[in-house]
Amino acid sequence: MKTFVTLVGLIFILEGLPYFAFPKAMQEWLRQLTEMPPALLRAMGLAAVLFGFLLCYITQRTDWLH
């Protein structure tokens, strides 16, 4: 559980850094996101999830980062 809470904390740090460091750029980027078609956003989200699962699988099942 300690590892999970640490991971959640790291996610908050990574998610918050762009807003803290580049607030104007993030506003513009978010504005552009609202103009994208939902199907494209869904495809990008699916690609990110699959990449995340693949990365987790590779790091847990191989000696890649050992």
C-alpha positions in Angstrom: 0.0 0.0 0.0 2.9 2.3 0.7 4.2 1.9 -2.8 0.7 2.6 -4.2 0.3 5.8 -2.2 3.8 6.9 -3.3 2.9 6.2 -6.9 -0.3 8.3 -6.6 1.8 11.1 -5.1 4.2 10.9 -8.1 1.3 11.1 -10.5 0.0 14.2 -8.8 3.5 15.8 -9.1 3.8 14.9 -12.8 0.3 16.1 -13.5 0.8 19.4 -11.7 4.2 20.4 -12.9 3.1 21.7 -16.4 0.4 23.8 -14.8 2.8 25.3 -12.3 5.7 25.8 -14.8 3.8 26.9 -17.9 0.3 28.1 -17.0 -0.3 30.1 -20.2 0.9 27.3 -22.5 -1.4 24.8 -20.6 -4.4 27.1 -21.1 -3.7 27.2 -24.9 -3.1 23.4 -25.0 -6.4 22.8 -23.1 -8.2 25.1 -25.5 -6.9 23.1 -28.4 -8.0 19.8 -26.7 -11.6 21.0 -26.5 -11.6 21.5 -30.3 -10.4 17.9 -31.0 -13.0 15.3 -32.0 -13.9 12.9 -29.2 -12.9 9.9 -31.3 -9.3 11.2 -31.6 -9.2 11.9 -27.8 -10.4 8.4 -27.1 -7.8 6.9 -29.5 -5.1 8.9 -27.8 -6.3 7.8 -24.4 -6.3 4.2 -25.5 -2.8 4.4 -26.9 -1.6 5.9 -23.6 -3.3 3.2 -21.6 -1.8 0.4 -23.8 1.6 2.0 -23.7 1.4 2.2 -19.9 0.4 -1.5 -19.6 3.2 -2.5 -22.0 5.7 -0.5 -20.0 4.5 -2.1 -16.7 4.6 -5.5 -18.2 8.1 -5.1 -19.6 9.5 -3.7 -16.4 7.9 -6.4 -14.2 8.5 -9.5 -16.5 12.0 -8.8 -17.8 15.4 -7.7 -16.5 15.2 -4.5 -18.6 15.8 -2.1 -15.7 17.5 -4.5 -13.4 
